[in-house]
């Protein structure tokens, strides 16, 4: 209402010959005519409102702040909180040096101001219907569930044009995949259609709004060059607006409109458009948040359902197929698979799949082994990735990792190259549930198997006591020799269990569901004891190792090597035992002077070692690690490794143990 009255203030000032101002009850906002002191009027109004709590719609007020004394102010109540203040008027009570108004003139001024209320009522009545239509449109939009859909309907922009008298066209442009915008809905005159019009960021008025992401109104732009982009479509706006709709700070649409008849869009229209689309934008944000919340709830519900199903399962095969079936339904995939790495009840990695032939299963299994099992990828760095299969299909692979250990791989086929990220995130969560479940079952089976092995080994003492005591000796050597050969913890455990169960037959062990890998080692070991070569090759190196340990435990010597595998194992173990013997002899002979007895000058001369290489060898013999050698000699660890490599080459040895053993042997021979 104050905006409607403001243009009339200069008129009333010229008629009344005094300043005229509009103030609210708190004097926080005002509209003044020329030559008006806002501070003075603010204090006057505050005093008047405080002192005169009840007065008619029009009243003459004398203020304590008035100067000269006796001047009065005319106050008109425009609404519940807004007032019009005019004055000061000099009365007969004022100083004679000031001009005076007769009572008739004052009464005439009062009557003129009283007529202002009638004018305002008439203006308000004319605007009321328009404002009702605009607010009803905003209210209607806030009640629409999917506002993002209704913004693409032509009738919405037809409604806008009909409700705003200073608009004759409106529409919306949506972003495309080509980093541009395209008008998808438009309403205007019969001769104009912008649907299909494309523009890039920064192009014309609309393109500039897409960059600034701020609501813009351009008036008097009939001759603006930026209008040239619209002329080929028959549109020549004189004024227009553009409101960028933002969702998560991303522009999801540009609502625009304007007029080809008027040079300006009114302040009322601009104001209502701004606040209407601010409400729509807020609702779009809420709509997006609700969608995300729904997706999260759905995701949690699916995970809960899957976990409730597989948590009671003990069979890896059943668990794998539950994961496969759930992901195929969610993604509408034509095939899916679960690769399970070696577990307690698996002799080898296993791939479970639906939707592909056995031939393709074998191909994909080899591909997974090459990349995940035999590859050098650290489980810490494993993440879901898009992959092309050997038969040229695109899939998503989700590594099953727990406690930085590779458990397996969940794979889904992509229906197309673009898959919803929310679905990918959901399948990633399913893969985590699968990894935990498979690992827990593997640990349970492993613990149960270890208890079972211990019980069977105890029983051996009763029916084969000699075998039992011999196996105990073997267990000691397995631990020592396996550490020399850098066996993994898993291989050491498998060898120990094979040693403890070697008194039992293959058929009995399989019937008792002993780890097939352990049975495989025992079979290879028994075949070697019978003078045969192992038929199965998967665990045969460990079978050879167990055979060598068995022979050493009985004869305190290594057997004659019959295969390349045995030759390599015996060579490395012989170096270890020789070094132990030499160190023991030297320690017993002169434990205090052991270091001084080793004359490395002999080795230096015989093998042409440099001074620095000799220093490094001396530290290696002392059992010092590379990092400590580097710190002591003030060189880098990389340089230490280079020196050690050169020493091994000159001494013709393969590792530290052989270098130490050869150094002792040569020095003692001299």
C-alpha positions as CSV (number, residue, x, y, z in Angstrom):
1,X,0.0,0.0,0.0
2,X,2.8,2.4,0.8
3,X,4.2,1.9,-2.7
4,X,0.8,3.0,-4.1
5,X,0.8,6.2,-2.1
6,X,4.3,7.2,-2.6
7,X,3.7,8.8,-6.1
8,X,1.0,11.0,-4.5
9,X,3.3,12.6,-1.9
10,X,4.7,15.4,-4.1
11,X,1.1,16.3,-5.0
12,X,0.0,16.6,-1.5
13,X,3.2,18.6,-0.6
14,X,2.5,21.1,-3.3
15,X,-1.1,21.5,-2.1
16,X,-0.4,21.6,1.6
17,X,2.8,23.6,1.3
18,X,4.4,21.4,4.0
19,X,6.5,18.2,3.9
20,X,4.6,14.9,3.8
21,X,6.0,11.5,5.0
22,X,4.8,7.9,5.5
23,X,6.1,6.1,8.6
24,X,5.3,2.8,10.3
25,X,4.5,2.5,14.0
26,X,8.1,1.7,14.9
27,X,9.4,4.4,12.5
28,X,11.6,1.7,10.9
29,X,10.6,2.6,7.3
30,X,9.5,5.8,5.6
31,X,8.6,7.3,2.3
32,X,9.2,11.0,2.2
33,X,8.6,13.9,-0.1
34,X,11.3,16.4,-1.0
35,X,13.0,18.4,1.8
36,X,11.9,16.2,4.6
37,X,14.1,15.5,7.6
38,X,13.4,11.8,8.4
39,X,15.0,11.9,11.9
40,X,12.9,14.8,13.0
41,X,9.7,13.1,11.7
42,X,10.7,9.8,13.3
43,X,10.9,11.4,16.7
44,X,7.7,13.2,16.2
45,X,5.8,10.1,15.2
46,X,7.2,8.1,18.1
47,X,6.1,10.7,20.6
48,X,2.7,11.1,18.9
49,X,2.0,7.4,18.8
50,X,3.1,6.9,22.4
51,X,1.1,9.9,23.7
52,X,-2.0,9.6,21.6
53,X,-3.0,5.9,21.7
54,X,-6.5,6.6,20.4
55,X,-7.4,9.1,17.8
56,X,-9.7,9.2,14.7
57,X,-8.5,8.3,11.3
58,X,-7.5,11.9,10.7
59,X,-6.3,14.2,13.6
60,X,-4.4,17.4,14.3
61,X,-1.6,16.7,16.8
62,X,0.6,19.1,18.8
63,X,4.0,17.6,19.5
64,X,6.3,18.6,22.3
65,X,9.1,18.5,19.7
66,X,7.3,21.1,17.6
67,X,9.2,24.3,16.9
68,X,8.0,27.0,17.2
69,X,5.7,26.1,20.1
70,X,2.1,25.7,19.0
71,X,2.7,24.2,15.6
72,X,0.6,21.2,14.8
73,X,0.9,18.0,12.7
74,X,-1.7,16.3,10.6
75,X,-1.7,12.5,11.1
76,X,-3.6,10.1,9.0
77,X,-4.0,6.4,9.8
78,X,-3.4,4.5,6.6
79,X,-3.6,1.0,8.1
80,X,-3.1,-0.7,11.4
81,X,0.6,0.0,11.4
82,X,1.2,2.8,8.8
83,X,0.7,6.6,9.2
84,X,0.9,9.6,7.0
85,X,2.4,12.7,8.8
86,X,2.2,16.2,7.3
87,X,3.4,19.5,8.8
88,X,4.3,21.5,10.7
89,X,1.3,23.8,10.4
90,X,1.6,27.1,12.1
91,X,-1.4,28.2,14.2
92,X,-2.5,31.4,15.9
93,X,-0.6,30.2,19.0
94,X,2.7,30.3,17.2
95,X,5.2,33.2,17.1
96,X,4.0,36.0,15.0
97,X,7.2,36.0,12.9
98,X,6.0,32.7,11.3
99,X,3.3,32.4,8.7
100,X,-0.1,31.4,10.0
101,X,-2.9,29.4,8.6
102,X,-6.5,30.2,9.3
103,X,-8.8,27.6,10.8
104,X,-10.5,27.5,7.5
105,X,-7.3,26.6,5.7
106,X,-6.4,24.0,8.2
107,X,-9.8,22.5,7.9
108,X,-9.5,22.5,4.1
109,X,-6.2,20.7,4.3
110,X,-7.7,18.1,6.7
111,X,-10.5,17.5,4.2
112,X,-8.1,17.0,1.3
113,X,-6.1,14.4,3.3
114,X,-9.3,12.7,4.4
115,X,-10.0,12.1,0.7
116,X,-6.7,10.2,0.5
117,X,-8.2,7.3,2.3
118,X,-11.0,7.0,-0.3
119,X,-8.4,7.0,-3.1
120,X,-6.4,4.3,-1.3
121,X,-9.5,2.2,-0.8
122,X,-10.3,2.4,-4.5
123,X,-6.8,1.5,-5.6
124,X,-6.7,-1.3,-3.1
125,X,-10.0,-2.7,-4.4
126,X,-8.6,-2.7,-8.0
127,X,-5.5,-4.6,-7.0
128,X,-7.2,-7.0,-4.6
129,X,-8.5,-9.4,-7.3
130,X,-5.1,-9.5,-9.1
131,X,-3.3,-10.2,-5.8
132,X,-5.8,-12.9,-5.0
133,X,-5.2,-14.6,-8.3
134,X,-1.4,-14.4,-7.9
135,X,-1.5,-15.7,-4.3
136,X,-3.9,-18.5,-5.3
137,X,-1.5,-19.6,-8.0
138,X,1.4,-19.7,-5.5
139,X,-0.8,-21.6,-3.0
140,X,-1.8,-24.1,-5.8
141,X,1.9,-24.7,-6.6
142,X,2.9,-25.3,-3.0
143,X,0.3,-28.1,-2.8
144,X,1.6,-29.9,-5.9
145,X,3.6,-33.0,-4.9
146,X,5.9,-33.0,-8.0
147,X,6.6,-29.3,-8.7
148,X,9.5,-30.2,-11.0
149,X,6.9,-31.8,-13.3
150,X,4.3,-29.0,-13.3
151,X,7.0,-26.5,-14.2
152,X,7.2,-28.2,-17.6
153,X,3.5,-27.8,-18.3
154,X,2.4,-25.1,-20.8
155,X,-0.8,-24.3,-18.9
156,X,1.3,-23.1,-15.9
157,X,2.8,-20.3,-18.1
158,X,-0.5,-19.6,-19.6
159,X,-1.8,-19.0,-16.1
160,X,1.1,-16.7,-15.4
161,X,0.4,-14.6,-18.4
162,X,-3.3,-14.3,-17.6
163,X,-2.6,-13.3,-14.0
164,X,0.0,-10.6,-14.7
165,X,-1.3,-7.8,-16.9
166,X,2.2,-6.7,-17.8
167,X,3.3,-10.1,-19.1
168,X,2.4,-11.6,-22.5
169,X,4.8,-14.5,-22.7
170,X,6.5,-17.0,-20.3
171,X,8.3,-20.3,-20.3
172,X,11.1,-22.5,-18.9
173,X,14.5,-23.6,-20.3
174,X,16.1,-26.8,-19.0
175,X,19.8,-27.8,-19.0
176,X,20.9,-30.3,-21.6
177,X,23.7,-32.8,-21.8
178,X,25.6,-30.4,-24.1
179,X,26.4,-27.7,-21.5
180,X,23.5,-25.6,-22.8
181,X,19.9,-24.8,-22.2
182,X,16.8,-25.6,-24.2
183,X,13.3,-24.1,-23.9
184,X,11.0,-27.0,-23.1
185,X,7.7,-25.2,-22.4
186,X,6.5,-21.8,-23.6
187,X,3.3,-19.8,-23.9
188,X,2.9,-16.6,-25.9
189,X,1.1,-15.1,-28.8
190,X,0.0,-17.3,-31.7
191,X,2.9,-16.2,-33.9
192,X,5.6,-16.9,-31.4
193,X,7.0,-20.2,-30.1
194,X,10.4,-20.6,-28.4
195,X,10.1,-24.3,-27.7
196,X,13.3,-26.0,-28.9
197,X,15.3,-22.8,-28.7
198,X,18.8,-23.6,-27.4
199,X,21.3,-21.2,-25.9
200,X,24.6,-21.6,-24.2
201,X,25.9,-20.1,-20.9
202,X,26.3,-16.4,-21.2
203,X,24.3,-16.1,-24.5
204,X,21.8,-13.3,-24.4
205,X,19.8,-12.3,-21.4
206,X,18.8,-15.9,-20.4
207,X,22.4,-17.2,-20.8
208,X,23.7,-14.4,-18.5
209,X,21.2,-15.4,-15.8
210,X,22.3,-19.0,-16.0
211,X,25.8,-17.8,-15.1
212,X,24.9,-15.3,-12.3
213,X,22.3,-17.7,-10.9
214,X,20.4,-14.6,-9.7
215,X,16.9,-13.3,-10.4
216,X,17.1,-10.6,-13.1
217,X,14.6,-8.1,-14.5
218,X,15.5,-6.1,-17.6
219,X,13.4,-3.1,-18.6
220,X,13.5,-1.0,-21.7
221,X,15.5,-3.5,-23.7
222,X,13.7,-3.2,-27.0
223,X,16.9,-2.1,-28.8
224,X,19.3,-4.1,-26.7
225,X,21.6,-6.2,-28.9
226,X,21.2,-9.2,-26.5
227,X,17.6,-9.4,-27.8
228,X,18.9,-10.4,-31.2
229,X,19.0,-14.1,-30.3
230,X,15.2,-14.1,-29.9
231,X,14.3,-12.2,-33.1
232,X,14.5,-15.2,-35.4
233,X,11.7,-16.8,-33.4
234,X,9.5,-13.7,-33.8
235,X,9.9,-12.5,-30.2
236,X,11.0,-8.9,-29.6
237,X,10.6,-8.2,-25.9
238,X,10.6,-4.7,-24.4
239,X,11.1,-6.0,-20.9
240,X,11.7,-9.5,-19.5
241,X,12.7,-11.4,-16.3
242,X,14.6,-14.6,-15.6
243,X,14.5,-16.7,-12.4
244,X,17.2,-19.4,-12.2
245,X,15.8,-22.4,-10.2
246,X,18.6,-23.9,-8.1
247,X,18.8,-27.3,-6.4
248,X,21.9,-28.1,-4.4
249,X,23.5,-25.0,-6.0
250,X,22.9,-26.5,-9.5
251,X,20.7,-24.6,-12.0
252,X,17.9,-27.1,-12.9
253,X,15.9,-24.6,-14.9
254,X,15.5,-21.0,-16.1
255,X,11.9,-19.6,-15.7
256,X,11.5,-16.5,-17.9
257,X,8.8,-14.2,-19.2
258,X,8.3,-10.7,-20.3
259,X,6.3,-8.2,-22.4
260,X,6.3,-7.0,-26.0
261,X,3.8,-4.3,-25.3
262,X,5.2,-2.4,-22.2
263,X,8.7,-1.0,-21.6
264,X,8.7,-2.1,-18.0
265,X,7.6,-4.9,-15.7
266,X,5.9,-3.4,-12.7
267,X,7.4,-3.6,-9.3
268,X,4.4,-5.5,-8.0
269,X,4.7,-8.2,-10.7
270,X,8.5,-8.5,-10.2
271,X,8.0,-8.8,-6.4
272,X,5.4,-11.5,-6.6
273,X,7.3,-13.5,-9.3
274,X,10.4,-13.4,-7.1
275,X,8.7,-14.6,-4.0
276,X,6.5,-17.2,-5.8
277,X,9.5,-18.9,-7.3
278,X,11.5,-18.7,-4.1
279,X,8.7,-20.8,-2.5
280,X,8.8,-23.2,-5.4
281,X,12.6,-23.4,-5.2
282,X,12.4,-24.2,-1.5
283,X,9.8,-26.9,-2.2
284,X,12.0,-28.4,-4.9
285,X,14.8,-28.6,-2.4
286,X,12.5,-30.3,0.1
287,X,11.2,-32.6,-2.6
288,X,14.8,-33.6,-3.4
289,X,15.7,-34.1,0.3
290,X,12.6,-36.3,0.7
291,X,13.6,-38.4,-2.4
292,X,17.1,-38.8,-0.9
293,X,15.6,-39.8,2.5
294,X,13.3,-42.3,0.8
295,X,16.2,-43.8,-1.1
296,X,18.2,-44.0,2.1
297,X,15.3,-45.7,3.9
298,X,14.8,-48.1,1.0
299,X,18.5,-48.8,1.0
300,X,18.5,-49.6,4.7
301,X,15.4,-51.7,4.3
302,X,17.0,-53.8,1.5
303,X,20.2,-54.2,3.5
304,X,18.3,-55.2,6.6
305,X,16.3,-57.8,4.6
306,X,19.5,-59.2,2.9
307,X,21.3,-59.4,6.2
308,X,18.4,-61.1,8.0
309,X,18.4,-63.8,5.3
310,X,22.1,-64.5,5.0
311,X,23.0,-64.1,8.6
312,X,21.4,-67.5,9.4
313,X,23.1,-69.2,6.5
314,X,26.3,-71.3,6.8
315,X,26.7,-72.3,3.2
316,X,28.8,-70.0,1.1
317,X,27.1,-71.1,-2.1
318,X,23.7,-70.2,-0.7
319,X,24.9,-66.8,0.4
320,X,26.5,-66.1,-2.9
321,X,23.3,-66.8,-4.8
322,X,21.2,-64.6,-2.4
323,X,23.6,-61.7,-3.2
324,X,23.3,-62.5,-6.9
325,X,19.5,-62.7,-7.0
326,X,19.0,-59.5,-5.0
327,X,21.4,-57.4,-7.2
328,X,19.8,-58.8,-10.4
329,X,16.4,-57.7,-9.2
330,X,17.6,-54.2,-8.1
331,X,19.5,-53.4,-11.2
332,X,17.4,-55.4,-13.6
333,X,20.6,-56.9,-14.8
334,X,20.8,-59.9,-17.1
335,X,23.6,-61.5,-15.2
336,X,25.5,-61.2,-11.9
337,X,28.2,-63.1,-10.1
338,X,30.0,-63.5,-6.8
339,X,33.7,-64.6,-6.7
340,X,34.7,-66.1,-3.4
341,X,38.4,-66.1,-2.6
342,X,39.9,-69.2,-0.8
343,X,38.0,-69.9,2.4
344,X,38.3,-72.7,5.0
345,X,36.1,-75.1,3.0
346,X,37.3,-74.1,-0.5
347,X,40.3,-75.7,-2.2
348,X,40.4,-72.9,-4.7
349,X,38.6,-69.6,-5.5
350,X,35.1,-70.2,-6.7
351,X,32.8,-68.1,-9.0
352,X,29.1,-68.4,-8.6
353,X,27.0,-66.8,-11.4
354,X,23.6,-66.5,-13.0
355,X,22.9,-65.5,-16.6
356,X,26.1,-66.6,-18.3
357,X,27.4,-69.9,-19.6
358,X,30.0,-72.1,-18.0
359,X,32.5,-71.2,-20.7
360,X,32.1,-67.5,-19.9
361,X,32.3,-68.3,-16.1
362,X,35.7,-69.9,-16.7
363,X,36.9,-66.9,-18.7
364,X,35.7,-64.4,-16.1
365,X,37.2,-66.4,-13.3
366,X,40.7,-66.3,-14.9
367,X,40.3,-62.5,-15.5
368,X,39.4,-62.0,-11.8
369,X,42.3,-64.1,-10.6
370,X,44.8,-62.3,-12.8
371,X,43.7,-58.9,-11.6
372,X,42.7,-59.4,-7.9
373,X,44.4,-62.7,-6.7
374,X,47.7,-62.7,-8.6
375,X,47.9,-59.0,-9.1
376,X,49.6,-56.4,-7.0
377,X,46.5,-54.3,-6.1
378,X,46.5,-53.5,-2.4
379,X,43.1,-54.2,-0.7
380,X,43.2,-50.7,0.8
381,X,43.1,-49.3,-2.7
382,X,40.3,-51.6,-4.1
383,X,37.2,-49.8,-5.1
384,X,34.1,-50.3,-7.3
385,X,35.0,-50.0,-10.9
386,X,33.6,-50.3,-14.3
387,X,35.1,-53.2,-16.3
388,X,34.8,-54.7,-19.8
389,X,34.5,-58.5,-19.7
390,X,36.4,-60.8,-22.0
391,X,33.2,-61.1,-24.1
392,X,33.0,-57.3,-24.4
393,X,30.1,-56.7,-21.9
394,X,30.3,-53.8,-19.4
395,X,30.0,-54.7,-15.7
396,X,30.5,-53.0,-12.4
397,X,32.8,-54.9,-10.0
398,X,32.5,-54.4,-6.2
399,X,35.5,-55.8,-4.2
400,X,34.5,-57.7,-1.0
401,X,37.1,-56.4,1.4
402,X,37.2,-56.8,5.2
403,X,40.0,-55.8,7.6
404,X,42.1,-54.9,4.6
405,X,41.8,-58.5,3.2
406,X,40.3,-59.4,-0.2
407,X,37.4,-61.7,0.4
408,X,35.8,-61.8,-3.0
409,X,34.1,-59.8,-5.8
410,X,30.4,-59.0,-6.5
411,X,29.8,-58.2,-10.2
412,X,26.7,-56.8,-11.9
413,X,26.0,-56.4,-15.6
414,X,25.1,-52.8,-16.6
415,X,21.9,-52.5,-18.5
416,X,23.4,-49.5,-20.3
417,X,26.6,-47.5,-20.0
418,X,24.8,-44.9,-17.7
419,X,23.6,-46.5,-14.5
420,X,21.9,-44.6,-11.7
421,X,24.5,-43.7,-9.0
422,X,22.0,-44.4,-6.3
423,X,21.8,-48.0,-7.5
424,X,25.6,-48.3,-7.6
425,X,25.7,-47.0,-4.0
426,X,23.1,-49.5,-2.9
427,X,25.0,-52.4,-4.5
428,X,28.2,-51.2,-2.9
429,X,26.5,-51.4,0.5
430,X,25.2,-54.9,-0.4
431,X,28.8,-55.9,-1.2
432,X,29.9,-54.7,2.2
433,X,27.3,-56.9,3.9
434,X,28.3,-59.8,1.8
435,X,32.0,-59.3,2.7
436,X,31.3,-59.3,6.4
437,X,29.0,-62.4,6.2
438,X,31.4,-64.4,4.1
439,X,34.4,-63.5,6.2
440,X,32.6,-64.3,9.5
441,X,31.5,-67.7,8.1
442,X,35.1,-68.4,7.0
443,X,36.4,-67.5,10.4
444,X,33.8,-69.7,12.1
445,X,34.7,-72.6,9.8
446,X,38.4,-72.0,10.3
447,X,38.1,-72.0,14.1
448,X,35.9,-75.1,14.1
449,X,38.4,-76.8,11.8
450,X,41.3,-76.0,14.0
451,X,39.6,-77.5,17.0
452,X,38.7,-80.5,15.0
453,X,42.3,-80.9,13.8
454,X,43.6,-80.6,17.4
455,X,41.2,-83.4,18.6
456,X,42.2,-85.7,15.7
457,X,45.9,-85.1,16.4
458,X,45.4,-86.0,20.1
459,X,43.7,-89.2,19.1
460,X,46.8,-90.2,17.0
461,X,48.8,-90.6,20.2
462,X,46.6,-93.5,21.2
463,X,46.7,-95.6,18.1
464,X,50.0,-94.4,16.5
465,X,52.3,-93.1,19.3
466,X,55.5,-93.2,17.3
467,X,53.8,-91.2,14.5
468,X,52.5,-88.7,17.0
469,X,55.9,-88.0,18.6
470,X,57.6,-87.8,15.1
471,X,54.9,-85.3,14.1
472,X,55.7,-83.2,17.1
473,X,59.3,-82.9,16.0
474,X,58.1,-82.0,12.5
475,X,56.0,-79.2,13.8
476,X,59.0,-77.5,15.4
477,X,61.0,-77.7,12.1
478,X,57.9,-76.5,10.1
479,X,57.9,-73.3,12.1
480,X,61.6,-72.7,11.7
481,X,62.0,-73.7,8.1
482,X,58.8,-71.9,6.9
483,X,60.0,-68.6,8.4
484,X,63.3,-69.0,6.4
485,X,61.3,-69.6,3.2
486,X,59.1,-66.6,3.9
487,X,55.9,-68.7,3.9
488,X,52.7,-66.9,4.6
489,X,50.8,-67.4,7.8
490,X,48.2,-69.3,5.9
491,X,50.7,-71.7,4.3
492,X,52.3,-72.3,7.6
493,X,48.9,-73.1,9.2
494,X,48.1,-75.5,6.3
495,X,51.4,-77.3,6.6
496,X,51.0,-77.7,10.4
497,X,47.5,-79.1,10.0
498,X,48.6,-81.5,7.3
499,X,51.4,-82.7,9.6
500,X,48.9,-83.3,12.4
501,X,46.5,-85.2,10.2
502,X,49.0,-87.2,8.1
503,X,48.1,-90.4,9.9
504,X,44.6,-90.4,8.5
505,X,43.4,-91.5,5.0
506,X,42.2,-89.1,2.3
507,X,38.7,-90.6,2.3
508,X,38.3,-90.2,6.1
509,X,39.5,-86.6,6.0
510,X,37.1,-85.6,3.2
511,X,34.3,-87.3,5.0
512,X,35.0,-85.2,8.1
513,X,35.0,-82.1,5.9
514,X,38.6,-81.2,6.6
515,X,39.9,-78.2,4.6
516,X,40.4,-79.6,1.0
517,X,43.7,-77.7,0.8
518,X,45.0,-79.6,3.8
519,X,44.0,-82.9,2.3
520,X,45.7,-81.9,-1.0
521,X,49.0,-81.4,0.9
522,X,48.7,-84.7,2.7
523,X,48.0,-86.6,-0.6
524,X,51.1,-85.0,-2.2
525,X,53.2,-85.7,0.8
526,X,52.1,-89.4,0.9
527,X,52.8,-89.8,-2.8
528,X,56.3,-88.5,-2.3
529,X,56.9,-90.9,0.6
530,X,55.9,-93.7,-1.8
531,X,58.4,-92.6,-4.4
532,X,55.7,-91.0,-6.7
533,X,55.3,-87.5,-8.0
534,X,52.1,-85.7,-6.8
535,X,49.2,-85.9,-9.2
536,X,47.6,-82.6,-8.0
537,X,49.8,-79.6,-8.7
538,X,47.8,-76.9,-6.8
539,X,49.5,-77.4,-3.4
540,X,52.4,-79.7,-4.4
541,X,55.1,-77.2,-3.3
542,X,53.8,-77.5,0.3
543,X,53.7,-81.3,-0.1
544,X,57.4,-81.3,-1.1
545,X,58.1,-79.0,1.9
546,X,56.4,-81.4,4.3
547,X,58.3,-84.4,2.8
548,X,61.7,-82.6,3.3
549,X,60.7,-81.7,6.9
550,X,59.7,-85.3,7.6
551,X,63.1,-86.5,6.3
552,X,65.1,-83.9,8.3
553,X,63.2,-84.7,11.5
554,X,64.3,-88.3,11.3
555,X,67.8,-88.1,9.8
556,X,69.0,-84.6,10.7
557,X,69.9,-84.2,7.1
558,X,68.1,-83.3,3.9
559,X,67.0,-85.9,1.3
560,X,68.5,-86.3,-2.1
561,X,66.6,-83.9,-4.4
562,X,64.6,-85.5,-7.2
563,X,62.7,-82.5,-8.5
564,X,63.5,-78.8,-9.1
565,X,61.1,-77.9,-6.3
566,X,62.9,-80.0,-3.8
567,X,66.3,-78.8,-5.1
568,X,65.4,-75.2,-4.5
569,X,63.9,-75.8,-1.1
570,X,66.8,-77.9,0.1
571,X,69.4,-75.4,-1.2
572,X,67.8,-72.6,0.8
573,X,67.3,-74.7,3.9
574,X,70.9,-76.0,3.7
575,X,72.2,-72.5,3.8
576,X,70.1,-71.8,6.8
577,X,71.2,-74.8,8.8
578,X,74.9,-74.3,7.8
579,X,74.8,-70.8,9.1
580,X,73.2,-72.0,12.3
581,X,76.0,-74.6,12.7
582,X,78.8,-72.0,12.0
583,X,77.3,-69.4,14.3
584,X,77.0,-72.0,17.1
585,X,80.6,-73.2,16.6
586,X,82.0,-69.7,16.6
587,X,79.9,-68.8,19.7
588,X,81.0,-71.8,21.6
589,X,84.7,-71.3,20.7
590,X,85.1,-67.6,21.5
591,X,81.8,-65.9,22.3
592,X,83.4,-62.6,23.3
593,X,85.8,-62.4,20.3
594,X,83.4,-63.7,17.7
595,X,83.4,-60.5,15.7
596,X,87.2,-60.1,15.6
597,X,87.8,-63.7,14.4
598,X,86.0,-62.9,11.1
599,X,88.7,-61.4,8.8
600,X,86.6,-59.8,6.1
601,X,89.8,-58.6,4.3
602,X,90.0,-62.1,2.8
603,X,86.6,-61.7,1.3
604,X,87.4,-58.2,0.1
605,X,90.5,-59.4,-1.8
606,X,89.0,-62.6,-3.2
607,X,85.8,-61.0,-4.5
608,X,87.1,-57.5,-5.2
609,X,84.7,-55.7,-2.9
610,X,84.9,-51.9,-2.6
611,X,85.5,-50.3,0.8
612,X,81.8,-49.3,1.1
613,X,80.6,-52.8,0.1
614,X,82.8,-54.3,2.8
615,X,81.3,-52.0,5.4
616,X,77.8,-52.9,4.3
617,X,78.7,-56.7,4.3
618,X,80.0,-56.3,7.9
619,X,76.7,-54.8,9.0
620,X,74.7,-57.5,7.2
621,X,76.7,-60.2,9.0
622,X,75.9,-58.5,12.3
623,X,72.2,-58.8,11.5
624,X,71.5,-55.1,11.0
625,X,68.5,-54.0,8.9
626,X,68.9,-51.8,5.8
627,X,67.4,-48.7,7.5
628,X,69.9,-49.0,10.4
629,X,72.8,-49.5,8.0
630,X,71.8,-46.4,6.0
631,X,71.7,-44.3,9.2
632,X,75.0,-45.6,10.5
633,X,76.9,-45.1,7.2
634,X,75.0,-41.8,6.4
635,X,73.7,-43.0,3.0
636,X,70.2,-43.6,1.7
637,X,68.4,-46.9,2.1
638,X,68.2,-47.2,-1.7
639,X,72.1,-47.0,-1.9
640,X,72.3,-49.7,0.8
641,X,70.1,-52.0,-1.4
642,X,72.3,-51.3,-4.4
643,X,75.4,-52.3,-2.5
644,X,73.8,-55.5,-1.2
645,X,72.8,-56.4,-4.7
646,X,76.4,-55.9,-5.9
647,X,77.7,-58.0,-2.9
648,X,75.3,-60.9,-3.8
649,X,76.4,-60.8,-7.4
650,X,80.1,-60.8,-6.6
651,X,79.8,-63.6,-3.9
652,X,77.4,-65.5,-6.2
653,X,74.7,-65.9,-3.5
654,X,71.0,-65.2,-3.6
655,X,70.2,-63.8,-0.2
656,X,71.6,-62.6,3.2
657,X,71.7,-66.1,4.7
658,X,73.9,-67.5,1.9
659,X,76.1,-64.4,2.0
660,X,76.7,-64.8,5.8
661,X,77.2,-68.5,5.5
662,X,79.7,-68.2,2.7
663,X,81.6,-65.4,4.5
664,X,82.0,-67.6,7.6
665,X,83.0,-70.6,5.6
666,X,85.7,-68.7,3.7
667,X,87.1,-67.0,6.8
668,X,87.2,-70.2,8.8
669,X,88.9,-72.1,6.0
670,X,91.7,-69.5,6.0
